[in-house]
Amino acid sequence: MFCVPSAEFGAIMNITKGGLVLFSANSNSSCMELSRRIAERLGVEMGKVQVYQEPNRETRVQIQESVRGKDVFIIQTVSKDVNTTIMELLIMVYACKTSCAKSIIGVIPYFPYSKQCKMRKRGSIVSKLLASMMCKAGLTHLITMDLHQKEIQGFFNIPVDNLRASPFLLQYIQEEIPDYRNAVIVAKSPASAKRAQSFAERLRLGIAVIHGEAQDAESDMVDGRHSPPTAKNVAAIHPSLEIPMLIPKEKPPITVVGDVGGRIAIIVDDIIDDVDSFLAAAETLKERGAYKIFVMATHGLLSSDAPRLIEESAIDEVVVTNTIPHEIQKLQCPKIKTVDISMILSEAIRRIHNGESMSYLFRNIGLDD
């Protein structure tokens, strides 16, 4: 396991050079808890800034202290109003740029629009657009966590540090699940098998993969470029041209590859938002004999009726980190538990500000993690 010992972090956390300014770009007070935790660990005060919405819904940012020649770290936690969150960040970054900040580092634990990182029919790659906007506004460095696809880092022309929450989730499993040795790590689809394998190898546990569930929005079937042209268009190209058609996919019956009977099932993923696929996976695992079901995810968006559905489901516990605030959801569903990741974000900020190597935070992490 590659979890960083708390004592070691605590011993070095307050050692920061001067010239560091920490801002929270959120106008929503419920989204500022993570910023306060990071500032407390670093031993610095939050920078003075006003972020608010005008009556016409325009975002206004007023920085109330000098940032000239300083390293500015802007922490932005994504709220339910994603587009307002993005504008708050972009405007604050640009304000710091025009105020002659030495560097402007964005700390965005959950990168919004990360699921829209591939071309879908006649849509667009929105995460690429967002990356370009951030760079154009003046961002010089990005700290994020568990990107939905690691390739998103290539959309930026600035350094990107994609931290991992898995050490904290692994630690939770070892400390909060007494009989975790009788557990099996489950991938709810073949797409998440690599993540499940990473957890299983570090915990020395078995792995199971659920195959045959309803196709999600990221399957190749939704890509319009696989649609064959009509007969009229084919004839217009060349009368004798016959383009072979792609054989359509057929969903097999739901199967569980691996033994879960009489075991604890721990489903792992990076994002839990629409919980339907997790509920279906939990029902399948219960039918196969799993007597306890946990869900582990880095980003707990938990949109819409997710808390109520989880409370009424076969899932025993949902464990997410505080990359996204979800205090309201926790009040609605006691099954939701939170793991604090402010420690690793604080250390990343300290190391970047002091010009130290970041490799310490990525030790024992392979290309597939």
N, C-alpha and C positions, 0 to 999 in steps of 0.2 A: 504494500500500500504506500502511496506517496503523499500522505497527509502531513502537513507541516505542524510540528509540535507547538502547542499554544505557548508554552513557557519561552521557547526560542523566539517566537514572534514578539511576545510581550516585552522581551528584553531589548529589542532593537526598534520597537515601533515609534518611540518618541524622538529618535535621532534623525532630525531633518535639518537641512541647511535653511538659511533665510531665503526670502524671495518666493515663497510658495503661497498661492492664493487659491482657496477652495470655494467654489460657488455651487449652489444648487439652482438649476434652471427651471424648477417646477413652480408653477403658480398654485398648485394644489398642495395644501399642507400635509395631506395624508401620504404624499409621495416623498416627503423630505426625511422620513425616519432613517433610511439607509445613509443619507448624507450626514446626518447627525452622528450616526454610529462611526462612520469613517473619520470624521473630524475628531471625535473623542479618542479614537485609537491613535491618530497621528499627533494628538496633543496640540491642535491648532483650532482657532476660532473660524467659524464659517464667514466667508466674505460678505460684505454688505451689498445687497443688490435687491432691487424691486422688480418682480415679474408679475404682470397682471394683464387682465383683459379689459379693453375699452368697451363702452356700451355697445359699439358696433361690432364687437367680437374680434377686433384687431389686437394683436399681442404687442405689448410695450415692455421694454427692458430698460432699466436705469441702473447702471453700475455706480455705486456710491463711495468708491474708494479707488485710489490709483493702482493701476496694473502695469504701468510702464516698466519695461525691462524685467518683468516677473514671469515665472512659470504659473500659468493659470490652468487649473483642473476644474472642468465643468461636469458635475454629476447630473445625469438626466435619467430619471426612472420613468418608464413608460406608464402613463395612466390610461384609463378607458378611452379618453379622447386622444387617440394616437396622433392625429394630424396637428392638433394644438401643441402637443408635446414636441413634435418635430420643429414647428415654427419657433417655439420658445428656445430650443437649442440653437437653431441656425441664427436667430437674431442675436442671442447672447455671444455666440462665437464671433460674429461679425463686429459686434460692439467692442469686444476685447481686441480684435485685430486692428480696428481703427483707433484704439486707445494705446497702441504700440506695445502690446504684451510681447514678451520674448518668445514664448511658446504657448500654444493653446491645445490642451489635451482633453479629449472627450472621454468621460467615463460612462459608458452606456452598457450596463450589464445585460440588458435584453435589447438586441438590435431589431427595431421595428421593420416590418415588411420583409423579414428574412425568409419567409416561406415563398415569397414571390421572387425567387432567384433563378428561375428558369423560364424560357419562352413557352407560353401557353396559347395555342391557337393564334389569334391575332392580337394578343395582349402585349405586354412589355415586361422587361426585367426591372421591376420597380426598385429592388435593392441596389442595383447598379446606379439608377438615377439618384437615389438617396445618398449613396456614397459620393457621387460627383458633386451634389449640392453641399455636402459637408466640407469637402476639400475646397470647393470654390469659396465658401463662406470664410475659410481661414483656419480650419482644423489642421494641426501639425502632427497629431498622434492620436490613436484610438485605443482605448482599453475596453474590451467587451468580454463576454463569457458564453461559452458553448454556442457558437454560431450554428444555425440550423444546417448549413453546409459550409465546411471549412473553406471552400473555394471562394466564398464571398470576400475573403481577405484580398483576393486579386482584383476586386472592383475598385480598391483604393490605390492612390499613388502616394500614400503616406504610410509610416509604420503602423501595423495593427498587432496588438497582443491579445490573442484569443485564449483567455484563461479557462481553466476547467473547474467545475463544481464537484466532480466525482470524488475527490478526496474527502469532502465533507459528507457526501451521501454514503460513502463506504464506511466512514466513521460512525454515522448514525446507525447503519445496519449492525455493526459490531457491538455498539454500546446499548442500543435501544430494543433490539430483537434478541432476547436471551437465547433462544434455540435456533439462531440463524444457521448453524451448521447443518440443520435439517432442511435447508432452503434450496430452491432452484431458481436461477435467474431466467426470466422469461422475456423474449422478444415478441411483441404482439403482432409483428409482421416481419417478413424476411428483411425489409429495409433497415430495421433497427437491430439486426443480429450482431453487427460489429460492436455496438455499444454494449449489448448483453454479454458478448464474449469477453470484453474488457473487464466488466464487473466480475464475471464468473472466474476468470483467471486470477484476479487479485484476491478474491475471497476463497479461492480453492473450492468452488462449488460447481455443480452441474449446470447445464443450459438446456432450455427448451424453446422451440420456435413455433408460433401459431401460424399456420398457412391456410389460405383459402377464404379469408374474410373478404367482405365487400371491398371493392377497389376504392382507394382514396383519391383525392383530387390531384395527387402527384403522379399518377400512373401515365404511362406512355399513350394510353388510349385517348387522353384528352388533348393531345398535341395535334392541332389542325393540319400540320404538315404531313400527317399520315393519311389524310383523307384523299382517296383517289379522285382524279378529275372526272368530270362527266364524259359520256361518250362523245358528245358534241365537241368538247375541247380536245379530246384525243384525236379525233378525225381532223381537226383544224391543224394539229401539229404535223401529223403524217398519216395518211390513210391506212398504212400497213403496220403502224406502231402499236405494239401491245405491251403495256407496262404491267409486270406481275404485281398482283395485289398482296398486301401483307395479310397473313392469316390472322383473323381476329382471336384475341385471347378468350379463353373459357375458364371461369373460376372453378377450381376443384372443390369438393366438399371440405368443410373445415376440419383440419387435422392438427394435432399437437405432436410435433416431432420432439420426443423426449419424455421422460417419466416424471409426472407431477403427483402421482397418487400418494396420499399420506404425507405430503410435503408442504412447506410454506412456499408460495409462489410470489416472487418479487419481480414485477413488471417494470422495466426501465425504459425511459425515453428522454428526449431533450425538452419537449414542450407538451403540456397538457392544457388544452383549450376546450375544444368540443370533445366531450367525454364519451361519446357514443361508442367509439372503437374500444376504449378502455373497459366500458361496461360489458360489451360483447365478449371481450377477452376474459374478463373475470367470470362470466357465466360459463364459458367453455372450460375454464380451469376448474371451476367448482364441479362441473359434470365429470371431469376426468379425475376427481378425487383430491384436489388441493384443499386443505382444511383452513388455510389462512392466506389472504391475498393482500399484498402491499403494492403500491404504485410509487415509483421514484422518478421525479423529473426535475430538471433545473429550473425551468420557467413555468410558473403556475398562472397562466392567464385566466383560467376558470371562468369563461364568459357565460353569459345568459343564465340558464338554470343548472349549471354544472354543480354547485354545492348541493342543491336538493336531490339531483340525480345520484350523486355520490352517496349521500346519506341513505338513500333508499336502495342502494345496490349491494352486491355481494362483496364489494371492496371493504377491507377492514381499516385501511389507513392510506392516506395520500400524503406523501412527503415531498415538499417543494422548497426551494430556496427563496430568499427575500430579494431576488433580482427585480421582482414586480410586487408591489404592495397588494396584499389580499386579506387585510384584517376583517373586512366586511364579510368575505366568504367564509372565514374561520368562525365567525359568530353564527353563520347560517348552518355550518357543518363542522361539528367537533372532530370529525375524522381527519381534517386537514391539519397537518403539522408543518412547522417552518424550521428550516436550517439557516443559520446566519452565515453569510459569506463575506461580510464586511472586512474580515481579517485579511483575506488574500487581496482584495481590492486596495486596502490601505497599504499593504506591503508593496504592491505594484506601483502605487503613487509615490511612495517613499523612494523606491529604487530608481524610478525614472527621474525624479527631481534631483536626487543625489548623483546621478550619472553612473549607477551601479548596474551590473549585469542582471538581466531578467531570467537567465537560464535556471536559476535556483527554483523558480516557480514552475518550471516545466520539466523538472527531473523525473525520470522514469515514465515519461509520456512518449508513446510511440506515434508513428504516422497514422495508425488506424484508430487512435484514441480520440 
